Amino acid sequence: RAASGKEQRECVRQLESAQAQAAEYGAELSEKRAELATLQSSLDTLASDVAAAEERVRAKLRAMDSEQAEDASREEGTALKEKQLALLEEGLASSRRTAPARVELAQLRA
């Protein structure tokens, strides 16, 4: 009977110790869950910030592409105008070279 009482007290002591340890682990777990929730919130905010920054970069790249396309179009237009001017000058020079022959031909026809 004394051994049984001693064994019972030892079991109660072990149970109380296990309960205290479980309560301690429960409190730590609650703290860790709160930290995890805070970190998750920070991560969500960071992810949102990164997505916004990526969109700003994409918009800037689209604007740069558009500006480059406009610059290329202007350059191409300038090159075409220069080519047109060269052709007109060439035609004018050719016309000047053939003018005497045309005058003579007109005189012969007259």
C-alpha positions in Angstrom: 0.0 0.0 0.0 2.8 2.4 0.8 4.6 1.5 -2.4 1.3 2.0 -4.3 0.9 5.5 -2.8 4.5 6.3 -3.6 4.0 5.1 -7.1 0.8 7.1 -7.4 2.5 10.3 -6.1 5.3 9.7 -8.6 2.8 9.3 -11.5 0.9 12.5 -10.4 4.3 14.4 -10.2 5.2 13.1 -13.7 1.7 14.0 -15.0 1.9 17.5 -13.5 5.4 18.0 -15.0 4.2 16.8 -18.4 1.2 19.2 -18.1 3.5 22.1 -17.2 5.8 21.2 -20.1 2.8 21.0 -22.5 1.5 24.4 -21.3 5.0 25.8 -21.9 5.2 24.3 -25.3 1.7 25.6 -26.1 2.7 29.1 -25.1 5.9 28.9 -27.3 3.7 27.6 -30.1 1.4 30.5 -29.8 4.3 32.9 -29.9 5.7 31.2 -32.9 2.3 31.3 -34.7 2.1 35.0 -34.0 5.7 35.5 -35.3 4.8 33.5 -38.4 1.6 35.5 -39.0 3.7 38.8 -38.7 6.3 37.4 -41.1 3.6 36.2 -43.6 2.1 39.7 -43.5 5.5 41.3 -44.2 6.1 38.8 -47.0 2.7 39.6 -48.5 3.5 43.3 -48.4 6.9 42.7 -49.9 5.5 40.6 -52.7 3.0 43.3 -53.4 5.8 45.9 -53.5 7.8 43.7 -55.8 4.9 43.2 -58.2 4.3 47.0 -58.3 8.0 47.6 -59.0 8.0 45.0 -61.7 4.9 46.7 -63.3 6.7 50.1 -63.2 9.7 48.6 -64.8 7.6 47.0 -67.6 5.8 50.3 -68.2 9.2 52.1 -68.4 10.4 49.5 -70.9 7.3 49.9 -73.0 7.8 53.6 -73.0 11.4 53.2 -74.0 10.5 50.8 -76.8 7.9 53.3 -78.0 10.4 56.1 -77.9 13.0 54.0 -79.8 10.3 53.1 -82.4 9.5 56.8 -82.8 13.2 57.7 -83.1 13.7 55.0 -85.7 10.6 56.2 -87.6 12.0 59.8 -87.6 15.4 58.6 -88.8 13.8 56.5 -91.5 11.7 59.5 -92.6 14.7 61.7 -92.7 16.6 59.1 -94.7 13.7 58.8 -97.2 13.5 62.6 -97.5 17.2 62.8 -98.1 16.9 60.1 -100.8 14.0 61.9 -102.4 16.0 65.2 -102.4 18.9 63.4 -104.0 16.7 62.0 -106.7 15.1 65.4 -107.4 18.6 67.0 -107.6 19.7 64.2 -110.0 16.6 64.7 -112.1 17.2 68.5 -112.1 20.8 68.0 -113.2 19.7 65.5 -115.9 17.1 68.0 -117.1 19.7 70.8 -117.3 22.1 68.5 -119.2 19.4 67.6 -121.7 17.9 71.1 -122.0 20.1 72.2 -125.0 19.2 69.0 -126.8 15.5 69.5 -126.2 15.7 73.1 -127.3 17.4 72.0 -130.5 14.9 69.3 -131.0 12.0 71.7 -130.6 13.6 74.1 -133.1 14.0 71.3 -135.6 10.4 70.4 -135.2 9.3 73.9 -135.6 
